Amino acid sequence: MKKLWLFWWIANIFWFAIFAIGTIFIWIREVDGAGVTQTPEAKLAAFIVLLIAFTLPVIIQVVWLIVNLIINSNKKVGL
């Protein structure tokens, strides 16, 4: 059981770090890969795309949390 929680926390830290790095990269860069100067509106649009991309990992992490809680409660009851 503890391994499941440890892996869950490691995965959460990994996804949070990737999201934070991506967010910092989007807001710090002045020019994108095509050479277009980044305006606040363009940065916001890129950030929204990043948010949409990270919805799937968040959903997976929530499902994984629920499974861990169910497994944990079953072990406490003795099932």
PDB file with SEQRES, HELIX, SHEET and CRYST1 records, atoms N, CA, C and O in Angstrom:
SEQRES   1 A   79  MET LYS LYS LEU TRP LEU PHE TRP TRP ILE ALA ASN ILE          
SEQRES   2 A   79  PHE TRP PHE ALA ILE PHE ALA ILE GLY THR ILE PHE ILE          
SEQRES   3 A   79  TRP ILE ARG GLU VAL ASP GLY ALA GLY VAL THR GLN THR          
SEQRES   4 A   79  PRO GLU ALA LYS LEU ALA ALA PHE ILE VAL LEU LEU ILE          
SEQRES   5 A   79  ALA PHE THR LEU PRO VAL ILE ILE GLN VAL VAL TRP LEU          
SEQRES   6 A   79  ILE VAL ASN LEU ILE ILE ASN SER ASN LYS LYS VAL GLY          
SEQRES   7 A   79  LEU                                                          
HELIX    1 AA1 LYS A    2  ILE A   28  1                                  27    
HELIX    2 AA2 PRO A   40  ALA A   53  1                                  14    
HELIX    3 AA3 THR A   55  VAL A   77  1                                  23    
CRYST1    1.000    1.000    1.000  90.00  90.00  90.00 P 1           1          
ATOM      1  N   MET A   1       0.825  -1.185   0.000  1.00  0.00           N  
ATOM      2  CA  MET A   1       0.000   0.000   0.000  1.00  0.00           C  
ATOM      3  C   MET A   1       0.871   1.252   0.000  1.00  0.00           C  
ATOM      4  O   MET A   1       0.597   2.198  -0.738  1.00  0.00           O  
ATOM      5  N   LYS A   2       1.906   1.264   0.813  1.00  0.00           N  
ATOM      6  CA  LYS A   2       2.740   2.452   0.889  1.00  0.00           C  
ATOM      7  C   LYS A   2       3.444   2.726  -0.432  1.00  0.00           C  
ATOM      8  O   LYS A   2       3.720   3.879  -0.765  1.00  0.00           O  
ATOM      9  N   LYS A   3       3.737   1.666  -1.188  1.00  0.00           N  
ATOM     10  CA  LYS A   3       4.361   1.863  -2.492  1.00  0.00           C  
ATOM     11  C   LYS A   3       3.421   2.600  -3.436  1.00  0.00           C  
ATOM     12  O   LYS A   3       3.856   3.451  -4.212  1.00  0.00           O  
ATOM     13  N   LEU A   4       2.119   2.270  -3.369  1.00  0.00           N  
ATOM     14  CA  LEU A   4       1.149   2.964  -4.230  1.00  0.00           C  
ATOM     15  C   LEU A   4       1.116   4.457  -3.928  1.00  0.00           C  
ATOM     16  O   LEU A   4       1.079   5.283  -4.840  1.00  0.00           O  
ATOM     17  N   TRP A   5       1.128   4.796  -2.638  1.00  0.00           N  
ATOM     18  CA  TRP A   5       1.117   6.214  -2.266  1.00  0.00           C  
ATOM     19  C   TRP A   5       2.418   6.896  -2.647  1.00  0.00           C  
ATOM     20  O   TRP A   5       2.412   8.042  -3.096  1.00  0.00           O  
ATOM     21  N   LEU A   6       3.536   6.200  -2.472  1.00  0.00           N  
ATOM     22  CA  LEU A   6       4.828   6.768  -2.845  1.00  0.00           C  
ATOM     23  C   LEU A   6       4.880   7.049  -4.338  1.00  0.00           C  
ATOM     24  O   LEU A   6       5.319   8.122  -4.753  1.00  0.00           O  
ATOM     25  N   PHE A   7       4.437   6.093  -5.150  1.00  0.00           N  
ATOM     26  CA  PHE A   7       4.420   6.298  -6.596  1.00  0.00           C  
ATOM     27  C   PHE A   7       3.472   7.415  -6.988  1.00  0.00           C  
ATOM     28  O   PHE A   7       3.747   8.174  -7.917  1.00  0.00           O  
ATOM     29  N   TRP A   8       2.347   7.517  -6.276  1.00  0.00           N  
ATOM     30  CA  TRP A   8       1.387   8.586  -6.566  1.00  0.00           C  
ATOM     31  C   TRP A   8       2.002   9.952  -6.305  1.00  0.00           C  
ATOM     32  O   TRP A   8       1.849  10.870  -7.110  1.00  0.00           O  
ATOM     33  N   TRP A   9       2.702  10.088  -5.175  1.00  0.00           N  
ATOM     34  CA  TRP A   9       3.339  11.360  -4.857  1.00  0.00           C  
ATOM     35  C   TRP A   9       4.456  11.682  -5.835  1.00  0.00           C  
ATOM     36  O   TRP A   9       4.603  12.831  -6.249  1.00  0.00           O  
ATOM     37  N   ILE A  10       5.238  10.690  -6.206  1.00  0.00           N  
ATOM     38  CA  ILE A  10       6.328  10.916  -7.177  1.00  0.00           C  
ATOM     39  C   ILE A  10       5.745  11.376  -8.512  1.00  0.00           C  
ATOM     40  O   ILE A  10       6.264  12.305  -9.130  1.00  0.00           O  
ATOM     41  N   ALA A  11       4.669  10.728  -8.954  1.00  0.00           N  
ATOM     42  CA  ALA A  11       4.034  11.121 -10.212  1.00  0.00           C  
ATOM     43  C   ALA A  11       3.478  12.538 -10.124  1.00  0.00           C  
ATOM     44  O   ALA A  11       3.592  13.306 -11.079  1.00  0.00           O  
ATOM     45  N   ASN A  12       2.876  12.893  -8.985  1.00  0.00           N  
ATOM     46  CA  ASN A  12       2.354  14.250  -8.814  1.00  0.00           C  
ATOM     47  C   ASN A  12       3.468  15.285  -8.845  1.00  0.00           C  
ATOM     48  O   ASN A  12       3.323  16.337  -9.468  1.00  0.00           O  
ATOM     49  N   ILE A  13       4.568  14.996  -8.182  1.00  0.00           N  
ATOM     50  CA  ILE A  13       5.700  15.924  -8.182  1.00  0.00           C  
ATOM     51  C   ILE A  13       6.251  16.078  -9.593  1.00  0.00           C  
ATOM     52  O   ILE A  13       6.580  17.186 -10.018  1.00  0.00           O  
ATOM     53  N   PHE A  14       6.350  14.967 -10.317  1.00  0.00           N  
ATOM     54  CA  PHE A  14       6.828  15.020 -11.705  1.00  0.00           C  
ATOM     55  C   PHE A  14       5.930  15.898 -12.563  1.00  0.00           C  
ATOM     56  O   PHE A  14       6.423  16.781 -13.264  1.00  0.00           O  
ATOM     57  N   TRP A  15       4.605  15.668 -12.519  1.00  0.00           N  
ATOM     58  CA  TRP A  15       3.688  16.447 -13.359  1.00  0.00           C  
ATOM     59  C   TRP A  15       3.659  17.911 -12.946  1.00  0.00           C  
ATOM     60  O   TRP A  15       3.558  18.787 -13.805  1.00  0.00           O  
ATOM     61  N   PHE A  16       3.745  18.195 -11.655  1.00  0.00           N  
ATOM     62  CA  PHE A  16       3.773  19.580 -11.198  1.00  0.00           C  
ATOM     63  C   PHE A  16       5.032  20.278 -11.696  1.00  0.00           C  
ATOM     64  O   PHE A  16       4.972  21.427 -12.132  1.00  0.00           O  
ATOM     65  N   ALA A  17       6.175  19.589 -11.634  1.00  0.00           N  
ATOM     66  CA  ALA A  17       7.433  20.178 -12.100  1.00  0.00           C  
ATOM     67  C   ALA A  17       7.372  20.459 -13.606  1.00  0.00           C  
ATOM     68  O   ALA A  17       7.791  21.525 -14.056  1.00  0.00           O  
ATOM     69  N   ILE A  18       6.855  19.513 -14.374  1.00  0.00           N  
ATOM     70  CA  ILE A  18       6.739  19.717 -15.822  1.00  0.00           C  
ATOM     71  C   ILE A  18       5.806  20.886 -16.123  1.00  0.00           C  
ATOM     72  O   ILE A  18       6.095  21.701 -17.000  1.00  0.00           O  
ATOM     73  N   PHE A  19       4.688  20.974 -15.401  1.00  0.00           N  
ATOM     74  CA  PHE A  19       3.746  22.074 -15.603  1.00  0.00           C  
ATOM     75  C   PHE A  19       4.387  23.413 -15.229  1.00  0.00           C  
ATOM     76  O   PHE A  19       4.235  24.398 -15.951  1.00  0.00           O  
ATOM     77  N   ALA A  20       5.098  23.448 -14.108  1.00  0.00           N  
ATOM     78  CA  ALA A  20       5.742  24.688 -13.675  1.00  0.00           C  
ATOM     79  C   ALA A  20       6.819  25.126 -14.669  1.00  0.00           C  
ATOM     80  O   ALA A  20       6.916  26.308 -14.996  1.00  0.00           O  
ATOM     81  N   ILE A  21       7.614  24.191 -15.141  1.00  0.00           N  
ATOM     82  CA  ILE A  21       8.658  24.516 -16.116  1.00  0.00           C  
ATOM     83  C   ILE A  21       8.028  25.030 -17.415  1.00  0.00           C  
ATOM     84  O   ILE A  21       8.501  26.011 -17.990  1.00  0.00           O  
ATOM     85  N   GLY A  22       6.971  24.372 -17.870  1.00  0.00           N  
ATOM     86  CA  GLY A  22       6.284  24.818 -19.080  1.00  0.00           C  
ATOM     87  C   GLY A  22       5.686  26.204 -18.925  1.00  0.00           C  
ATOM     88  O   GLY A  22       5.751  27.022 -19.843  1.00  0.00           O  
ATOM     89  N   THR A  23       5.102  26.467 -17.761  1.00  0.00           N  
ATOM     90  CA  THR A  23       4.511  27.783 -17.504  1.00  0.00           C  
ATOM     91  C   THR A  23       5.582  28.866 -17.478  1.00  0.00           C  
ATOM     92  O   THR A  23       5.411  29.929 -18.075  1.00  0.00           O  
ATOM     93  N   ILE A  24       6.678  28.598 -16.793  1.00  0.00           N  
ATOM     94  CA  ILE A  24       7.781  29.570 -16.746  1.00  0.00           C  
ATOM     95  C   ILE A  24       8.318  29.818 -18.143  1.00  0.00           C  
ATOM     96  O   ILE A  24       8.579  30.962 -18.514  1.00  0.00           O  
ATOM     97  N   PHE A  25       8.484  28.758 -18.919  1.00  0.00           N  
ATOM     98  CA  PHE A  25       8.992  28.902 -20.285  1.00  0.00           C  
ATOM     99  C   PHE A  25       8.061  29.773 -21.123  1.00  0.00           C  
ATOM    100  O   PHE A  25       8.521  30.634 -21.872  1.00  0.00           O  
ATOM    101  N   ILE A  26       6.771  29.555 -20.999  1.00  0.00           N  
ATOM    102  CA  ILE A  26       5.804  30.331 -21.788  1.00  0.00           C  
ATOM    103  C   ILE A  26       5.855  31.805 -21.405  1.00  0.00           C  
ATOM    104  O   ILE A  26       5.846  32.664 -22.288  1.00  0.00           O  
ATOM    105  N   TRP A  27       5.909  32.119 -20.124  1.00  0.00           N  
ATOM    106  CA  TRP A  27       5.828  33.513 -19.689  1.00  0.00           C  
ATOM    107  C   TRP A  27       7.146  34.254 -19.810  1.00  0.00           C  
ATOM    108  O   TRP A  27       7.144  35.484 -19.864  1.00  0.00           O  
ATOM    109  N   ILE A  28       8.285  33.545 -19.854  1.00  0.00           N  
ATOM    110  CA  ILE A  28       9.582  34.226 -19.943  1.00  0.00           C  
ATOM    111  C   ILE A  28       9.993  34.501 -21.387  1.00  0.00           C  
ATOM    112  O   ILE A  28      10.630  35.519 -21.661  1.00  0.00           O  
ATOM    113  N   ARG A  29       9.643  33.625 -22.299  1.00  0.00           N  
ATOM    114  CA  ARG A  29      10.142  33.780 -23.665  1.00  0.00           C  
ATOM    115  C   ARG A  29       9.584  35.043 -24.320  1.00  0.00           C  
ATOM    116  O   ARG A  29       8.439  35.438 -24.102  1.00  0.00           O  
ATOM    117  N   GLU A  30      10.438  35.652 -25.123  1.00  0.00           N  
ATOM    118  CA  GLU A  30      10.053  36.876 -25.833  1.00  0.00           C  
ATOM    119  C   GLU A  30       9.631  36.573 -27.269  1.00  0.00           C  
ATOM    120  O   GLU A  30       8.800  37.278 -27.842  1.00  0.00           O  
ATOM    121  N   VAL A  31      10.213  35.516 -27.849  1.00  0.00           N  
ATOM    122  CA  VAL A  31       9.945  35.150 -29.240  1.00  0.00           C  
ATOM    123  C   VAL A  31       9.692  33.651 -29.286  1.00  0.00           C  
ATOM    124  O   VAL A  31      10.412  32.884 -28.645  1.00  0.00           O  
ATOM    125  N   ASP A  32       8.673  33.217 -30.040  1.00  0.00           N  
ATOM    126  CA  ASP A  32       8.402  31.787 -30.133  1.00  0.00           C  
ATOM    127  C   ASP A  32       9.255  31.150 -31.223  1.00  0.00           C  
ATOM    128  O   ASP A  32      10.100  31.814 -31.823  1.00  0.00           O  
ATOM    129  N   GLY A  33       9.039  29.880 -31.475  1.00  0.00           N  
ATOM    130  CA  GLY A  33       9.850  29.137 -32.439  1.00  0.00           C  
ATOM    131  C   GLY A  33       9.735  29.641 -33.861  1.00  0.00           C  
ATOM    132  O   GLY A  33      10.654  29.445 -34.655  1.00  0.00           O  
ATOM    133  N   ALA A  34       8.629  30.286 -34.204  1.00  0.00           N  
ATOM    134  CA  ALA A  34       8.438  30.825 -35.554  1.00  0.00           C  
ATOM    135  C   ALA A  34       8.994  32.233 -35.694  1.00  0.00           C  
ATOM    136  O   ALA A  34       8.935  32.811 -36.779  1.00  0.00           O  
ATOM    137  N   GLY A  35       9.533  32.795 -34.619  1.00  0.00           N  
ATOM    138  CA  GLY A  35      10.098  34.132 -34.663  1.00  0.00           C  
ATOM    139  C   GLY A  35       9.096  35.239 -34.383  1.00  0.00           C  
ATOM    140  O   GLY A  35       9.396  36.417 -34.575  1.00  0.00           O  
ATOM    141  N   VAL A  36       7.914  34.866 -33.934  1.00  0.00           N  
ATOM    142  CA  VAL A  36       6.871  35.852 -33.640  1.00  0.00           C  
ATOM    143  C   VAL A  36       7.081  36.379 -32.222  1.00  0.00           C  
ATOM    144  O   VAL A  36       7.260  35.607 -31.280  1.00  0.00           O  
ATOM    145  N   THR A  37       7.056  37.699 -32.086  1.00  0.00           N  
ATOM    146  CA  THR A  37       7.174  38.309 -30.766  1.00  0.00           C  
ATOM    147  C   THR A  37       5.940  37.971 -29.943  1.00  0.00           C  
ATOM    148  O   THR A  37       4.808  38.097 -30.412  1.00  0.00           O  
ATOM    149  N   GLN A  38       6.178  37.540 -28.707  1.00  0.00           N  
ATOM    150  CA  GLN A  38       5.095  37.096 -27.852  1.00  0.00           C  
ATOM    151  C   GLN A  38       4.460  38.267 -27.108  1.00  0.00           C  
ATOM    152  O   GLN A  38       5.117  38.943 -26.316  1.00  0.00           O  
ATOM    153  N   THR A  39       3.189  38.494 -27.368  1.00  0.00           N  
ATOM    154  CA  THR A  39       2.411  39.488 -26.652  1.00  0.00           C  
ATOM    155  C   THR A  39       1.773  38.807 -25.447  1.00  0.00           C  
ATOM    156  O   THR A  39       1.729  37.578 -25.390  1.00  0.00           O  
ATOM    157  N   PRO A  40       1.277  39.579 -24.483  1.00  0.00           N  
ATOM    158  CA  PRO A  40       0.583  38.937 -23.351  1.00  0.00           C  
ATOM    159  C   PRO A  40      -0.591  38.068 -23.801  1.00  0.00           C  
ATOM    160  O   PRO A  40      -0.869  37.038 -23.186  1.00  0.00           O  
ATOM    161  N   GLU A  41      -1.276  38.470 -24.864  1.00  0.00           N  
ATOM    162  CA  GLU A  41      -2.396  37.667 -25.362  1.00  0.00           C  
ATOM    163  C   GLU A  41      -1.910  36.334 -25.924  1.00  0.00           C  
ATOM    164  O   GLU A  41      -2.532  35.296 -25.694  1.00  0.00           O  
ATOM    165  N   ALA A  42      -0.799  36.364 -26.660  1.00  0.00           N  
ATOM    166  CA  ALA A  42      -0.248  35.124 -27.223  1.00  0.00           C  
ATOM    167  C   ALA A  42       0.261  34.207 -26.111  1.00  0.00           C  
ATOM    168  O   ALA A  42       0.106  32.988 -26.181  1.00  0.00           O  
ATOM    169  N   LYS A  43       0.867  34.802 -25.092  1.00  0.00           N  
ATOM    170  CA  LYS A  43       1.329  34.000 -23.957  1.00  0.00           C  
ATOM    171  C   LYS A  43       0.153  33.365 -23.226  1.00  0.00           C  
ATOM    172  O   LYS A  43       0.225  32.209 -22.808  1.00  0.00           O  
ATOM    173  N   LEU A  44      -0.932  34.124 -23.075  1.00  0.00           N  
ATOM    174  CA  LEU A  44      -2.118  33.587 -22.417  1.00  0.00           C  
ATOM    175  C   LEU A  44      -2.719  32.441 -23.229  1.00  0.00           C  
ATOM    176  O   LEU A  44      -3.147  31.433 -22.665  1.00  0.00           O  
ATOM    177  N   ALA A  45      -2.751  32.595 -24.548  1.00  0.00           N  
ATOM    178  CA  ALA A  45      -3.272  31.526 -25.402  1.00  0.00           C  
ATOM    179  C   ALA A  45      -2.408  30.267 -25.279  1.00  0.00           C  
ATOM    180  O   ALA A  45      -2.937  29.158 -25.222  1.00  0.00           O  
ATOM    181  N   ALA A  46      -1.092  30.433 -25.237  1.00  0.00           N  
ATOM    182  CA  ALA A  46      -0.195  29.288 -25.082  1.00  0.00           C  
ATOM    183  C   ALA A  46      -0.376  28.636 -23.709  1.00  0.00           C  
ATOM    184  O   ALA A  46      -0.305  27.414 -23.580  1.00  0.00           O  
ATOM    185  N   PHE A  47      -0.608  29.460 -22.691  1.00  0.00           N  
ATOM    186  CA  PHE A  47      -0.838  28.920 -21.352  1.00  0.00           C  
ATOM    187  C   PHE A  47      -2.139  28.135 -21.294  1.00  0.00           C  
ATOM    188  O   PHE A  47      -2.200  27.096 -20.638  1.00  0.00           O  
ATOM    189  N   ILE A  48      -3.175  28.609 -21.963  1.00  0.00           N  
ATOM    190  CA  ILE A  48      -4.452  27.886 -22.001  1.00  0.00           C  
ATOM    191  C   ILE A  48      -4.284  26.546 -22.703  1.00  0.00           C  
ATOM    192  O   ILE A  48      -4.861  25.545 -22.278  1.00  0.00           O  
ATOM    193  N   VAL A  49      -3.503  26.520 -23.767  1.00  0.00           N  
ATOM    194  CA  VAL A  49      -3.215  25.254 -24.450  1.00  0.00           C  
ATOM    195  C   VAL A  49      -2.484  24.302 -23.498  1.00  0.00           C  
ATOM    196  O   VAL A  49      -2.768  23.105 -23.475  1.00  0.00           O  
ATOM    197  N   LEU A  50      -1.550  24.832 -22.720  1.00  0.00           N  
ATOM    198  CA  LEU A  50      -0.844  24.010 -21.741  1.00  0.00           C  
ATOM    199  C   LEU A  50      -1.811  23.465 -20.690  1.00  0.00           C  
ATOM    200  O   LEU A  50      -1.721  22.298 -20.310  1.00  0.00           O  
ATOM    201  N   LEU A  51      -2.726  24.299 -20.224  1.00  0.00           N  
ATOM    202  CA  LEU A  51      -3.734  23.844 -19.261  1.00  0.00           C  
ATOM    203  C   LEU A  51      -4.596  22.724 -19.834  1.00  0.00           C  
ATOM    204  O   LEU A  51      -4.869  21.735 -19.153  1.00  0.00           O  
ATOM    205  N   ILE A  52      -5.018  22.878 -21.072  1.00  0.00           N  
ATOM    206  CA  ILE A  52      -5.832  21.843 -21.718  1.00  0.00           C  
ATOM    207  C   ILE A  52      -5.039  20.549 -21.850  1.00  0.00           C  
ATOM    208  O   ILE A  52      -5.581  19.461 -21.657  1.00  0.00           O  
ATOM    209  N   ALA A  53      -3.755  20.670 -22.180  1.00  0.00           N  
ATOM    210  CA  ALA A  53      -2.918  19.479 -22.333  1.00  0.00           C  
ATOM    211  C   ALA A  53      -2.738  18.745 -21.004  1.00  0.00           C  
ATOM    212  O   ALA A  53      -2.567  17.526 -20.992  1.00  0.00           O  
ATOM    213  N   PHE A  54      -2.774  19.464 -19.898  1.00  0.00           N  
ATOM    214  CA  PHE A  54      -2.563  18.844 -18.606  1.00  0.00           C  
ATOM    215  C   PHE A  54      -3.848  18.370 -17.943  1.00  0.00           C  
ATOM    216  O   PHE A  54      -3.803  17.897 -16.807  1.00  0.00           O  
ATOM    217  N   THR A  55      -4.982  18.479 -18.605  1.00  0.00           N  
ATOM    218  CA  THR A  55      -6.213  17.968 -18.007  1.00  0.00           C  
ATOM    219  C   THR A  55      -6.211  16.439 -17.943  1.00  0.00           C  
ATOM    220  O   THR A  55      -6.698  15.866 -16.969  1.00  0.00           O  
ATOM    221  N   LEU A  56      -5.676  15.780 -18.953  1.00  0.00           N  
ATOM    222  CA  LEU A  56      -5.633  14.313 -18.942  1.00  0.00           C  
ATOM    223  C   LEU A  56      -4.773  13.776 -17.795  1.00  0.00           C  
ATOM    224  O   LEU A  56      -5.231  12.887 -17.076  1.00  0.00           O  
ATOM    225  N   PRO A  57      -3.543  14.276 -17.591  1.00  0.00           N  
ATOM    226  CA  PRO A  57      -2.790  13.789 -16.425  1.00  0.00           C  
ATOM    227  C   PRO A  57      -3.484  14.079 -15.089  1.00  0.00           C  
ATOM    228  O   PRO A  57      -3.391  13.274 -14.162  1.00  0.00           O  
ATOM    229  N   VAL A  58      -4.171  15.206 -14.981  1.00  0.00           N  
ATOM    230  CA  VAL A  58      -4.885  15.516 -13.737  1.00  0.00           C  
ATOM    231  C   VAL A  58      -6.011  14.513 -13.516  1.00  0.00           C  
ATOM    232  O   VAL A  58      -6.207  14.038 -12.397  1.00  0.00           O  
ATOM    233  N   ILE A  59      -6.749  14.188 -14.569  1.00  0.00           N  
ATOM    234  CA  ILE A  59      -7.833  13.211 -14.449  1.00  0.00           C  
ATOM    235  C   ILE A  59      -7.275  11.853 -14.029  1.00  0.00           C  
ATOM    236  O   ILE A  59      -7.842  11.182 -13.167  1.00  0.00           O  
ATOM    237  N   ILE A  60      -6.164  11.453 -14.640  1.00  0.00           N  
ATOM    238  CA  ILE A  60      -5.538  10.173 -14.291  1.00  0.00           C  
ATOM    239  C   ILE A  60      -5.091  10.180 -12.834  1.00  0.00           C  
ATOM    240  O   ILE A  60      -5.262   9.182 -12.134  1.00  0.00           O  
ATOM    241  N   GLN A  61      -4.520  11.287 -12.367  1.00  0.00           N  
ATOM    242  CA  GLN A  61      -4.067  11.370 -10.984  1.00  0.00           C  
ATOM    243  C   GLN A  61      -5.234  11.318  -9.999  1.00  0.00           C  
ATOM    244  O   GLN A  61      -5.111  10.719  -8.931  1.00  0.00           O  
ATOM    245  N   VAL A  62      -6.348  11.928 -10.340  1.00  0.00           N  
ATOM    246  CA  VAL A  62      -7.523  11.893  -9.463  1.00  0.00           C  
ATOM    247  C   VAL A  62      -8.076  10.471  -9.384  1.00  0.00           C  
ATOM    248  O   VAL A  62      -8.433  10.005  -8.302  1.00  0.00           O  
ATOM    249  N   VAL A  63      -8.150   9.784 -10.513  1.00  0.00           N  
ATOM    250  CA  VAL A  63      -8.618   8.397 -10.511  1.00  0.00           C  
ATOM    251  C   VAL A  63      -7.666   7.534  -9.687  1.00  0.00           C  
ATOM    252  O   VAL A  63      -8.101   6.681  -8.913  1.00  0.00           O  
ATOM    253  N   TRP A  64      -6.381   7.759  -9.855  1.00  0.00           N  
ATOM    254  CA  TRP A  64      -5.379   7.008  -9.099  1.00  0.00           C  
ATOM    255  C   TRP A  64      -5.518   7.282  -7.601  1.00  0.00           C  
ATOM    256  O   TRP A  64      -5.371   6.365  -6.792  1.00  0.00           O  
ATOM    257  N   LEU A  65      -5.798   8.526  -7.223  1.00  0.00           N  
ATOM    258  CA  LEU A  65      -6.035   8.869  -5.821  1.00  0.00           C  
ATOM    259  C   LEU A  65      -7.239   8.125  -5.274  1.00  0.00           C  
ATOM    260  O   LEU A  65      -7.180   7.582  -4.170  1.00  0.00           O  
ATOM    261  N   ILE A  66      -8.320   8.092  -6.020  1.00  0.00           N  
ATOM    262  CA  ILE A  66      -9.531   7.395  -5.580  1.00  0.00           C  
ATOM    263  C   ILE A  66      -9.257   5.907  -5.399  1.00  0.00           C  
ATOM    264  O   ILE A  66      -9.707   5.304  -4.424  1.00  0.00           O  
ATOM    265  N   VAL A  67      -8.523   5.316  -6.330  1.00  0.00           N  
ATOM    266  CA  VAL A  67      -8.180   3.890  -6.220  1.00  0.00           C  
ATOM    267  C   VAL A  67      -7.326   3.657  -4.973  1.00  0.00           C  
ATOM    268  O   VAL A  67      -7.551   2.694  -4.241  1.00  0.00           O  
ATOM    269  N   ASN A  68      -6.345   4.533  -4.728  1.00  0.00           N  
ATOM    270  CA  ASN A  68      -5.520   4.394  -3.522  1.00  0.00           C  
ATOM    271  C   ASN A  68      -6.357   4.507  -2.257  1.00  0.00           C  
ATOM    272  O   ASN A  68      -6.145   3.756  -1.305  1.00  0.00           O  
ATOM    273  N   LEU A  69      -7.304   5.436  -2.238  1.00  0.00           N  
ATOM    274  CA  LEU A  69      -8.155   5.595  -1.049  1.00  0.00           C  
ATOM    275  C   LEU A  69      -9.040   4.371  -0.839  1.00  0.00           C  
ATOM    276  O   LEU A  69      -9.249   3.946   0.298  1.00  0.00           O  
ATOM    277  N   ILE A  70      -9.561   3.803  -1.921  1.00  0.00           N  
ATOM    278  CA  ILE A  70     -10.395   2.603  -1.811  1.00  0.00           C  
ATOM    279  C   ILE A  70      -9.565   1.423  -1.313  1.00  0.00           C  
ATOM    280  O   ILE A  70     -10.003   0.679  -0.437  1.00  0.00           O  
ATOM    281  N   ILE A  71      -8.381   1.255  -1.864  1.00  0.00           N  
ATOM    282  CA  ILE A  71      -7.504   0.159  -1.423  1.00  0.00           C  
ATOM    283  C   ILE A  71      -7.131   0.344   0.039  1.00  0.00           C  
ATOM    284  O   ILE A  71      -7.113  -0.616   0.808  1.00  0.00           O  
ATOM    285  N   ASN A  72      -6.832   1.580   0.419  1.00  0.00           N  
ATOM    286  CA  ASN A  72      -6.468   1.871   1.804  1.00  0.00           C  
ATOM    287  C   ASN A  72      -7.625   1.600   2.756  1.00  0.00           C  
ATOM    288  O   ASN A  72      -7.420   1.036   3.831  1.00  0.00           O  
ATOM    289  N   SER A  73      -8.841   1.994   2.376  1.00  0.00           N  
ATOM    290  CA  SER A  73      -9.980   1.765   3.262  1.00  0.00           C  
ATOM    291  C   SER A  73     -10.321   0.272   3.358  1.00  0.00           C  
ATOM    292  O   SER A  73     -10.754  -0.192   4.413  1.00  0.00           O  
ATOM    293  N   ASN A  74     -10.132  -0.478   2.276  1.00  0.00           N  
ATOM    294  CA  ASN A  74     -10.396  -1.912   2.309  1.00  0.00           C  
ATOM    295  C   ASN A  74      -9.411  -2.635   3.208  1.00  0.00           C  
ATOM    296  O   ASN A  74      -9.779  -3.605   3.870  1.00  0.00           O  
ATOM    297  N   LYS A  75      -8.166  -2.184   3.244  1.00  0.00           N  
ATOM    298  CA  LYS A  75      -7.169  -2.837   4.092  1.00  0.00           C  
ATOM    299  C   LYS A  75      -7.422  -2.527   5.564  1.00  0.00           C  
ATOM    300  O   LYS A  75      -7.136  -3.358   6.426  1.00  0.00           O  
ATOM    301  N   LYS A  76      -7.954  -1.342   5.865  1.00  0.00           N  
ATOM    302  CA  LYS A  76      -8.248  -1.010   7.252  1.00  0.00           C  
ATOM    303  C   LYS A  76      -9.430  -1.823   7.777  1.00  0.00           C  
ATOM    304  O   LYS A  76      -9.463  -2.193   8.951  1.00  0.00           O  
ATOM    305  N   VAL A  77     -10.404  -2.099   6.897  1.00  0.00           N  
ATOM    306  CA  VAL A  77     -11.572  -2.860   7.297  1.00  0.00           C  
ATOM    307  C   VAL A  77     -11.224  -4.343   7.389  1.00  0.00           C  
ATOM    308  O   VAL A  77     -11.853  -5.090   8.138  1.00  0.00           O  
ATOM    309  N   GLY A  78     -10.223  -4.760   6.627  1.00  0.00           N  
ATOM    310  CA  GLY A  78      -9.833  -6.151   6.647  1.00  0.00           C  
ATOM    311  C   GLY A  78     -10.416  -6.961   5.520  1.00  0.00           C  
ATOM    312  O   GLY A  78     -10.469  -8.188   5.605  1.00  0.00           O  
ATOM    313  N   LEU A  79     -10.853  -6.307   4.464  1.00  0.00           N  
ATOM    314  CA  LEU A  79     -11.422  -7.028   3.336  1.00  0.00           C  
ATOM    315  C   LEU A  79     -10.348  -7.519   2.393  1.00  0.00           C  
ATOM    316  O   LEU A  79     -10.656  -8.150   1.382  1.00  0.00           O  
TER     317      LEU A  79                                                      
END                                                                             
